[in-house]
Every structure is written in structure tokens, then in C-alpha cells.
Amino acid sequence: MFENLTDRLSQTLRHVTGKAKLTEDNIKDTLREVRMALLEADVALPVVKDFVGKIKERAVGTEVSKSLTPGQAFVKIVQAELVELMGAANEDLSLNAAPPAVILMAGLQGAGKTTTVGKLARFLKERKKKSVLVVSADVYRPAAIKQLETLANDLDVTFFPSDTSQKPVDIAQAAIREAKLKFIDVVIVDTAGRLHVDAEMMSEIQQVHAAIKPVETLFVVDAMTGQDAANTAKAFNDALPLTGVVLTKVDGDARGGAALSVRAITGKPIKFLGMGEKSEALDPFHPDRIASRILGMGDVLSLIEQAEQSMDREKAEKLAKKIKKGKGFDLEDFRDQLQQMKSMGGLGSLMDKLPMLGGVNLSQMGNAQNAAEKQFKQMEAIINSMTPAERRDPDVISGSRKRRIALGSGTQVQDVGRLIKQHKQMQKMMKKVTAKGGMARMMRGMGGMFPGGMPKV
């Protein structure tokens, strides 16, 4: 997300960062570039005008002129205004209600509403330690009810059955009664979507809302629709008292216009970002971290949180102890590390959160990322083609063994040789890292490890 905007803004702001003095003239050129970058990112025009106006007002004032580094002060202003535009701070779900707390999900068809219900159920179960019941009040699509049942079974949360002969209000009320009997903490109600906003749809969801009085009414919207996402959210907000927005398909949106427009147009906070198809791919929305990512400064905090949630802590602790005892870091361990990175969403998810390397644009980074992903798959295939004895002691791998491994993994002999060499380099690095503080050090080091520690591509 934000690749195009980050490219444009980081180039524009790089010109101004080094300036010893900022004048109204050179600010004017920079602001024009900022305006163009935001419009190209499909940010709504009124939002762009207001945003640029606020930056200009602060930049030509004493805040910049009295600074020892005016260029950097200007970048700080842009960052602060981006944070303000998107909502100042992360707004958590408000679940302080007599159980069950009810969450109503609204949105157009195709926005990923049912998938988001599953992701939210997992988020509440794993991160908030809540018991969850999910129910579908979409009586127009039997497939939506079946999809939610499958998701609930996969996530091991309670599913309340419904069918197309029932009324949405009756379904929702019956589900809440069931949750009370079972002492369940949270009920998530999925509702029907339409291809466009219409009176019938609004009337139906208003009736459901009035009947169940949810503590949270979340609007689920496809980020790839840009400023249309903000306009649709506004239409829903005019009809329903929304408490927040969930942006889905964010991983497919290179522009980011929706994230920058929704809060300003609706006045409602973005609470979550849907980052992919997997049930764990739902991130709380932190405006300060997103602003840093837009300006190419990375988001190491989210990266560490992601590592802590995704990494197998027991395995990592065992590995740290093993290396400390001098037992080495074998190819079984190397393969485990590759699989841990996969469980964190692969290199794309990691590179998205790392600070930009000076002067590297995101399209170049994307090419490097694709090449690295390909190489990581190749590495795993090579390790899988080895015997357990070879994985534990790569020194036994002779020329004939290399040929056998290459044949089994569909690679070249030199690829096998390169992997063994890279493993030795990583073995040295892991020894240093674990010697200086074990698991905690490994976790903290993740933010800085990948740019320099990536395999050569």
C-alpha cells in the first residue's frame, strides 16, 4: 500500500530536506508536488486542498524559520499533518458493555465483509482473549452463510445457524439470546451487501441496528476503490451511526487514497486494515505508523509486533539455547527461519514496514523482493532434498551429493554451493546475535536485520 505515494513524496521531500533556508517560493514548488502526489493517489480534492493549506500555514510560520534544519522541520510538519488527517491515534474497539458486546458489520457486496468477520473473530479471540459468536443475517446469499460457518469452524469460534427463510432482525436477536445463554463475550453480526447503496438496503440495516443496539457499527470497504470508498462510507454514515471503518484489500492498493480520505470525509476513525486473504491478516490502524510508512520511514514497531505474534517463541528460545551451547545453527534451523518469515507474510509484508533505503524507489524494491522470494523458495527446495544427516552437518556434502541434491530440487550444483555458503554466513551472524542477549535481542534485531541480511539477488 502507498507505493506510488511514497515514491512521489519521498522524492519531493528529499529536495527540501537539505535546504538551509525555506522561502515561500521553494515551499510553493514542494507543495505543488505534494498536491499532485495526493491527487494521483486518488485522495479526494477537498481533503487535498485542506491538507496542503494546513502545511503551508505551518511551514511559512515561525515553526520552520526558527529551526536549525528547516528542511527536516518541513518533513516533520508533513508527517504530523498526515497523522492528524488519518485520526491522530489508533482507536480501539469499544467493548465495555454488558456481555455480549454486539458488533454490526455493514458494507457493499464484494468488499470482503464476511472474510473480515472471520478475521475480526480471530483478532478478538487471540489478541483480546474474548469468546466470540458469529452470525450471518445475509438472507439473500446462502453462500455467505455457508462461508461464515466454514470460517467459524476453522477458527474454532461459535457459529449461530441461519437460513434464507428468516428475517435479518429475527436472526440477529436469536443469536444474541444464544450468546447470553452461553456467556459469550462478543457477537459479530454479518449483514447483506448490495452492488450499490440503495433505499431498501439502508432500511433493512437500520431496522437490524435499531433492534440489536450494537456497541460497534463497522463499515467494511474496499481500499482499491480510492475516494469512492470515502464517499460510500459517507452515504452509510448518513444512514447509520457508524463507529468506525475497516479498509480491506489494502495489500492490492498502491495508491492509498481511501486511507487518507475516509476519516476526513466521514469523521469516523479507520479501526483496521485488511492486508490479505489469511484469517490473521487484520492489523489495527495506527495513523502515526502509517504516516511513517507513507514518508518512507518504515514501521518497525508493527514489524516487531508482527514478529512476536507470528514467530514460534518456543522454537526461537530452543534455537538460541542450542547456539549458546555451541551446537551450531544447522540447515534444519535455517529452513525453520525461512518458514518463520513466510508465516509473517513473506518479504513483501516485511519490506513494506522497513525504513526506505536511501534513494531506493519502491518499484526497484519490488523487483528485488520478487527475486528474493523466488530465491527463498529455491533455498527451501534445496534443503528439503537433503538427507537429515546432511542438514545436520553440511560439511559432509561432497560434489556427488551436491549433484544429487540439485537434481532432486530442480536447481543447479552452484545453487547448492551458494546455499551452503550463505548458511555458513548466517551461522556466524546467529552466533553473534544470540551471544548478546538471546531471544529478546533476536526480536529487536529483526527491524535492522533484513536490508543487510537479505540473500544477494
C-alpha positions as CSV (number, residue, x, y, z in Angstrom):
1,M,0.0,0.0,0.0
2,F,1.1,3.6,-0.7
3,E,3.9,2.6,-3.0
4,N,3.2,5.3,-5.6
5,L,2.6,7.9,-3.0
6,T,5.7,7.0,-1.0
7,D,7.8,7.2,-4.2
8,R,6.5,10.6,-5.1
9,L,6.6,12.2,-1.6
10,S,10.0,10.8,-0.6
11,Q,11.5,12.2,-3.9
12,T,9.8,15.6,-3.4
13,L,10.7,15.9,0.3
14,R,14.3,14.8,-0.4
15,H,14.8,18.0,-2.4
16,V,13.6,20.2,0.5
17,T,15.3,18.3,3.4
18,G,18.8,19.6,2.8
19,K,17.9,23.2,2.3
20,A,19.4,25.7,4.8
21,K,16.5,28.1,4.4
22,L,13.0,27.7,3.2
23,T,11.3,30.5,1.4
24,E,7.7,30.9,0.2
25,D,9.0,30.2,-3.3
26,N,10.7,26.8,-2.7
27,I,7.8,25.8,-0.4
28,K,5.4,26.6,-3.2
29,D,7.1,24.2,-5.6
30,T,7.2,21.4,-2.9
31,L,3.5,22.0,-2.0
32,R,2.6,21.7,-5.7
33,E,4.4,18.4,-5.8
34,V,2.7,17.2,-2.6
35,R,-0.7,18.2,-4.0
36,M,-0.1,16.3,-7.3
37,A,1.2,13.2,-5.4
38,L,-2.0,13.2,-3.3
39,L,-4.3,13.7,-6.3
40,E,-2.6,10.9,-8.2
41,A,-3.1,8.7,-5.1
42,D,-6.9,9.3,-5.5
43,V,-7.3,11.4,-2.4
44,A,-10.5,13.4,-2.5
45,L,-9.9,17.0,-3.8
46,P,-11.4,18.8,-0.7
47,V,-9.2,16.7,1.5
48,V,-6.1,17.6,-0.6
49,K,-6.9,21.3,-0.5
50,D,-7.4,21.4,3.3
51,F,-4.2,19.3,3.9
52,V,-2.0,21.4,1.7
53,G,-3.4,24.6,3.2
54,K,-2.6,23.5,6.7
55,I,1.0,22.5,5.7
56,K,1.5,25.9,4.1
57,E,0.2,27.8,7.1
58,R,2.6,26.0,9.4
59,A,5.6,26.0,7.0
60,V,5.7,29.7,6.3
61,G,5.3,30.5,10.1
62,T,8.0,30.7,12.8
63,E,8.0,26.9,13.3
64,V,10.2,26.4,10.2
65,S,12.1,29.7,10.0
66,K,13.5,29.4,13.6
67,S,14.5,25.8,13.1
68,L,18.2,24.9,12.7
69,T,17.2,22.4,10.0
70,P,14.3,23.9,8.1
71,G,14.0,21.1,5.6
72,Q,13.7,18.5,8.3
73,A,11.2,20.7,10.2
74,F,9.1,20.8,7.0
75,V,9.1,17.0,6.7
76,K,8.0,16.8,10.4
77,I,5.1,19.1,9.6
78,V,4.0,16.9,6.7
79,Q,4.2,13.8,8.9
80,A,2.2,15.5,11.7
81,E,-0.5,16.7,9.3
82,L,-0.7,13.2,7.8
83,V,-1.2,11.7,11.3
84,E,-3.9,14.4,12.0
85,L,-5.6,13.7,8.7
86,M,-5.9,10.0,9.5
87,G,-7.1,10.4,13.0
88,A,-4.2,11.2,15.4
89,A,-4.2,7.8,17.2
90,N,-5.4,4.2,17.0
91,E,-9.0,3.9,18.2
92,D,-9.6,0.5,19.8
93,L,-12.9,-1.3,19.7
94,S,-15.3,-0.2,22.4
95,L,-16.4,-3.4,24.1
96,N,-17.2,-2.1,27.5
97,A,-20.8,-3.3,27.6
98,A,-22.7,-6.0,29.5
99,P,-21.9,-9.2,27.6
100,P,-22.4,-9.9,24.8
101,A,-21.0,-6.8,23.2
102,V,-22.6,-6.7,19.7
103,I,-20.6,-5.7,16.6
104,L,-22.6,-5.0,13.4
105,M,-20.8,-5.2,10.1
106,A,-22.0,-3.2,7.1
107,G,-20.8,-2.7,3.6
108,L,-21.3,-3.2,-0.1
109,Q,-21.2,-6.7,-1.8
110,G,-17.6,-7.7,-2.7
111,A,-15.9,-5.5,-0.1
112,G,-14.8,-8.6,1.9
113,K,-17.3,-8.3,4.7
114,T,-17.7,-12.0,5.6
115,T,-13.9,-12.6,5.4
116,T,-13.5,-9.6,7.7
117,V,-16.0,-11.0,10.2
118,G,-13.7,-14.1,10.4
119,K,-10.6,-12.0,10.8
120,L,-12.1,-9.9,13.5
121,A,-13.3,-13.1,15.3
122,R,-9.7,-14.4,15.3
123,F,-8.4,-11.0,16.4
124,L,-10.8,-10.8,19.4
125,K,-10.2,-14.5,20.3
126,E,-6.4,-14.4,20.1
127,R,-5.4,-10.9,21.0
128,K,-8.3,-9.8,23.3
129,K,-8.9,-13.2,24.8
130,K,-12.7,-13.0,24.1
131,S,-15.2,-15.7,23.4
132,V,-16.9,-14.9,20.1
133,L,-20.2,-15.9,18.3
134,V,-20.6,-15.1,14.6
135,V,-23.9,-15.0,12.7
136,S,-24.9,-14.2,9.2
137,A,-28.1,-12.1,8.6
138,D,-27.5,-12.1,4.8
139,V,-30.7,-13.9,3.8
140,Y,-30.0,-13.2,0.0
141,R,-26.9,-15.3,-0.3
142,P,-26.9,-18.8,1.1
143,A,-23.2,-19.0,0.1
144,A,-22.4,-16.2,2.6
145,I,-24.0,-18.2,5.4
146,K,-22.0,-21.3,4.4
147,Q,-18.8,-19.3,4.1
148,L,-19.2,-17.9,7.6
149,E,-19.9,-21.3,9.0
150,T,-16.7,-22.7,7.4
151,L,-14.6,-19.7,8.7
152,A,-16.1,-20.2,12.3
153,N,-15.2,-23.9,12.2
154,D,-11.7,-23.2,11.1
155,L,-11.2,-20.5,13.8
156,D,-13.0,-22.6,16.5
157,V,-15.5,-19.8,17.3
158,T,-19.2,-20.3,17.9
159,F,-21.4,-20.2,14.7
160,F,-25.1,-19.4,15.0
161,P,-27.0,-21.0,12.1
162,S,-29.4,-19.1,10.0
163,D,-31.3,-19.6,6.7
164,T,-32.8,-17.6,3.9
165,S,-36.4,-18.0,5.0
166,Q,-35.8,-15.9,8.2
167,K,-35.9,-12.2,8.7
168,P,-32.5,-10.5,9.4
169,V,-33.8,-8.8,12.6
170,D,-35.1,-12.2,14.0
171,I,-31.7,-13.9,13.1
172,A,-29.7,-11.2,15.0
173,Q,-31.9,-11.2,18.0
174,A,-31.9,-15.0,18.3
175,A,-28.1,-15.1,18.1
176,I,-27.8,-12.5,20.9
177,R,-30.1,-14.6,23.1
178,E,-28.0,-17.7,22.4
179,A,-24.8,-15.8,23.3
180,K,-26.3,-14.7,26.6
181,L,-27.2,-18.3,27.5
182,K,-23.7,-19.4,26.7
183,F,-22.0,-16.4,28.4
184,I,-20.2,-15.4,25.2
185,D,-18.3,-12.1,25.3
186,V,-18.8,-10.8,21.7
187,V,-21.4,-11.3,18.9
188,I,-20.4,-10.3,15.4
189,V,-23.4,-9.8,13.0
190,D,-22.7,-10.0,9.3
191,T,-25.3,-8.3,7.1
192,A,-26.3,-8.4,3.4
193,G,-24.3,-6.3,0.9
194,R,-25.5,-4.8,-2.3
195,L,-23.7,-3.8,-5.5
196,H,-24.6,-0.1,-4.7
197,V,-26.2,2.0,-2.0
198,D,-30.0,1.7,-2.2
199,A,-33.0,2.6,0.0
200,E,-34.1,-1.0,0.6
201,M,-30.6,-2.0,1.8
202,M,-30.4,1.0,4.1
203,S,-33.9,0.4,5.5
204,E,-33.1,-3.2,6.3
205,I,-29.8,-2.5,8.1
206,Q,-31.4,0.4,10.0
207,Q,-34.0,-2.0,11.3
208,V,-31.3,-4.5,12.4
209,H,-29.4,-1.7,14.1
210,A,-32.4,-0.4,16.0
211,A,-33.3,-4.0,17.2
212,I,-29.9,-5.0,18.5
213,K,-28.3,-1.7,19.5
214,P,-24.7,-2.6,18.7
215,V,-21.7,-1.1,20.6
216,E,-19.8,-1.0,17.4
217,T,-21.1,-0.5,13.8
218,L,-18.2,-1.1,11.4
219,F,-18.3,-0.2,7.8
220,V,-16.2,-2.5,5.6
221,V,-14.9,-1.0,2.4
222,D,-12.5,-2.0,-0.4
223,A,-9.5,0.3,-0.3
224,M,-8.9,-0.2,-4.0
225,T,-11.9,2.0,-4.8
226,G,-10.0,5.0,-3.6
227,Q,-12.0,8.2,-2.9
228,D,-15.2,6.2,-3.8
229,A,-14.6,4.3,-0.7
230,A,-14.8,7.5,1.3
231,N,-18.0,8.6,-0.5
232,T,-19.7,5.2,0.1
233,A,-18.7,5.4,3.7
234,K,-20.3,8.8,4.0
235,A,-23.5,7.5,2.5
236,F,-23.6,4.7,5.1
237,N,-22.7,7.1,7.9
238,D,-25.6,9.4,6.9
239,A,-28.0,6.4,7.4
240,L,-26.3,4.6,10.3
241,P,-24.4,5.8,13.3
242,L,-21.0,4.2,12.3
243,T,-18.4,3.9,14.9
244,G,-15.5,3.0,12.6
245,V,-14.2,1.8,9.2
246,V,-12.4,-1.3,8.1
247,L,-10.3,-0.9,4.9
248,T,-9.9,-4.2,3.1
249,K,-7.7,-5.3,0.2
250,V,-5.1,-2.8,1.3
251,D,-2.3,-5.1,0.1
252,G,-3.6,-4.6,-3.5
253,D,-3.9,-0.8,-3.3
254,A,-0.7,1.0,-4.4
255,R,-2.3,4.5,-4.1
256,G,-3.7,4.8,-0.6
257,G,-6.4,7.4,-1.4
258,A,-9.0,5.7,0.7
259,A,-6.9,5.7,3.9
260,L,-6.3,9.4,3.5
261,S,-9.8,10.4,2.6
262,V,-12.1,8.3,4.8
263,R,-11.5,10.0,8.2
264,A,-11.7,13.5,6.7
265,I,-15.0,12.8,4.8
266,T,-16.8,10.7,7.3
267,G,-15.4,11.9,10.6
268,K,-15.1,8.3,11.6
269,P,-11.9,6.5,12.5
270,I,-10.3,3.8,10.5
271,K,-10.0,0.9,13.0
272,F,-8.5,-1.9,11.0
273,L,-6.7,-2.7,7.7
274,G,-7.3,-6.0,6.0
275,M,-3.9,-7.0,4.5
276,G,-4.7,-10.2,2.6
277,E,-6.8,-13.3,2.5
278,K,-5.5,-15.1,5.5
279,S,-7.5,-15.0,8.8
280,E,-4.6,-13.4,10.7
281,A,-4.3,-10.6,8.1
282,L,-6.1,-7.8,10.0
283,D,-4.0,-5.0,11.5
284,P,-5.2,-2.3,13.9
285,F,-4.8,1.1,12.1
286,H,-2.2,3.3,13.7
287,P,-2.1,6.7,11.9
288,D,1.4,7.6,13.2
289,R,2.9,4.3,11.8
290,I,1.1,4.7,8.5
291,A,2.3,8.3,8.1
292,S,5.9,7.0,8.7
293,R,5.4,4.3,6.0
294,I,4.0,6.9,3.5
295,L,7.1,9.1,4.0
296,G,9.4,6.1,3.6
297,M,10.4,6.0,7.3
298,G,9.2,2.4,7.8
299,D,7.1,1.0,10.6
300,V,9.5,-1.1,12.8
301,L,7.0,-1.1,15.7
302,S,4.4,-3.0,13.7
303,L,7.2,-5.3,12.3
304,I,8.2,-6.3,15.9
305,E,4.5,-6.8,16.9
306,Q,4.1,-9.0,13.8
307,A,7.2,-11.0,14.7
308,E,6.0,-11.6,18.2
309,Q,2.6,-12.8,17.1
310,S,3.9,-15.0,14.2
311,M,7.1,-16.4,15.5
312,D,7.2,-19.7,17.3
313,R,8.7,-18.4,20.6
314,E,9.4,-21.9,21.9
315,K,11.3,-22.8,18.8
316,A,13.3,-19.5,18.8
317,E,14.2,-19.9,22.5
318,K,15.3,-23.5,21.9
319,L,17.4,-22.4,18.9
320,A,19.0,-19.6,21.0
321,K,19.9,-22.1,23.8
322,K,21.3,-24.6,21.2
323,I,23.6,-22.0,19.6
324,K,24.7,-20.7,23.1
325,K,25.7,-24.3,24.0
326,G,27.9,-24.3,20.9
327,K,25.8,-26.8,19.0
328,G,25.7,-24.6,15.9
329,F,23.0,-23.5,13.5
330,D,22.3,-26.3,11.1
331,L,20.3,-26.4,7.8
332,E,17.2,-27.7,9.7
333,D,17.3,-24.4,11.7
334,F,17.9,-22.4,8.5
335,R,14.8,-23.9,7.0
336,D,12.9,-23.1,10.1
337,Q,13.9,-19.4,9.8
338,L,12.7,-19.3,6.2
339,Q,9.4,-20.8,7.3
340,Q,9.1,-18.2,10.1
341,M,9.5,-15.4,7.6
342,K,6.8,-17.0,5.5
343,S,4.4,-17.1,8.5
344,M,5.0,-13.3,8.9
345,G,3.6,-12.7,5.4
346,G,6.8,-13.1,3.4
347,L,9.2,-10.5,2.3
348,G,6.5,-8.2,0.9
349,S,5.0,-7.8,4.3
350,L,8.4,-7.2,5.9
351,M,9.8,-4.8,3.3
352,D,6.5,-2.7,3.5
353,K,7.4,-2.0,7.1
354,L,11.2,-1.4,6.9
355,P,12.6,2.1,6.6
356,M,13.4,3.0,3.0
357,L,17.0,2.6,2.0
358,G,18.3,6.0,0.8
359,G,17.4,6.6,-2.8
360,V,15.8,3.2,-3.4
361,N,12.4,3.6,-5.1
362,L,9.7,1.1,-4.4
363,S,9.5,-0.3,-7.9
364,Q,13.2,-1.3,-7.7
365,M,12.5,-2.7,-4.2
366,G,9.5,-4.7,-5.6
367,N,11.8,-6.3,-8.2
368,A,14.4,-7.2,-5.5
369,Q,11.5,-8.5,-3.3
370,N,10.2,-10.8,-6.1
371,A,13.7,-12.1,-6.8
372,A,14.4,-12.7,-3.1
373,E,11.0,-14.5,-2.6
374,K,12.0,-16.8,-5.6
375,Q,15.4,-17.4,-4.1
376,F,13.9,-18.3,-0.7
377,K,11.6,-20.9,-2.3
378,Q,14.6,-22.3,-4.1
379,M,16.6,-22.5,-0.8
380,E,13.8,-24.4,0.9
381,A,13.6,-26.9,-2.1
382,I,17.4,-27.5,-1.8
383,I,17.2,-28.1,1.9
384,N,14.2,-30.5,1.5
385,S,16.2,-32.5,-1.0
386,M,19.0,-33.2,1.6
387,T,19.1,-36.2,3.9
388,P,18.6,-35.4,7.7
389,A,22.3,-36.2,8.2
390,E,23.3,-33.6,5.5
391,R,21.0,-31.0,7.0
392,R,22.6,-31.5,10.4
393,D,26.2,-31.5,9.1
394,P,26.5,-29.7,5.7
395,D,30.3,-30.4,5.8
396,V,29.6,-34.0,4.6
397,I,28.1,-32.7,1.4
398,S,30.6,-33.7,-1.3
399,G,30.5,-33.0,-5.1
400,S,28.4,-36.1,-5.9
401,R,25.9,-35.3,-3.1
402,K,25.6,-31.7,-4.4
403,R,24.7,-33.2,-7.9
404,R,22.1,-35.4,-6.3
405,I,20.6,-32.5,-4.2
406,A,20.5,-30.3,-7.3
407,L,18.7,-32.9,-9.3
408,G,16.2,-33.5,-6.5
409,S,15.4,-29.8,-6.1
410,G,15.3,-28.8,-9.8
411,T,18.3,-26.5,-9.3
412,Q,22.0,-26.2,-10.4
413,V,25.0,-27.5,-8.5
414,Q,26.3,-23.9,-8.0
415,D,22.9,-23.1,-6.3
416,V,23.5,-25.8,-3.8
417,G,27.1,-24.5,-3.2
418,R,25.7,-20.9,-2.8
419,L,23.2,-22.0,-0.2
420,I,25.8,-23.8,1.9
421,K,28.0,-20.7,1.8
422,Q,25.0,-18.4,2.8
423,H,24.2,-20.8,5.6
424,K,27.7,-20.5,7.0
425,Q,27.5,-16.7,6.9
426,M,24.1,-16.8,8.7
427,Q,25.6,-19.3,11.2
428,K,28.2,-16.7,12.2
429,M,25.6,-14.0,12.5
430,M,23.3,-16.1,14.6
431,K,26.1,-16.9,17.0
432,K,26.8,-13.2,17.5
433,V,23.2,-12.2,17.9
434,T,22.3,-14.9,20.4
435,A,25.5,-14.4,22.4
436,K,24.4,-10.8,23.1
437,G,21.0,-11.4,24.6
438,G,19.1,-14.4,23.2
439,M,15.5,-14.2,22.1
440,A,14.8,-10.6,23.1
441,R,17.9,-9.5,21.1
442,M,16.8,-11.6,18.1
443,M,13.3,-10.0,18.1
444,R,14.7,-6.4,18.5
445,G,17.2,-7.0,15.7
446,M,14.6,-8.0,13.2
447,G,13.9,-4.4,12.1
448,G,17.5,-3.9,11.1
449,M,18.5,-7.4,10.0
450,F,16.7,-7.8,6.7
451,P,18.1,-5.0,4.5
452,G,21.7,-6.0,5.1
453,G,21.0,-9.6,5.8
454,M,19.0,-10.4,2.7
455,P,20.4,-13.0,0.3
456,K,22.1,-11.5,-2.7
457,V,19.8,-11.1,-5.6
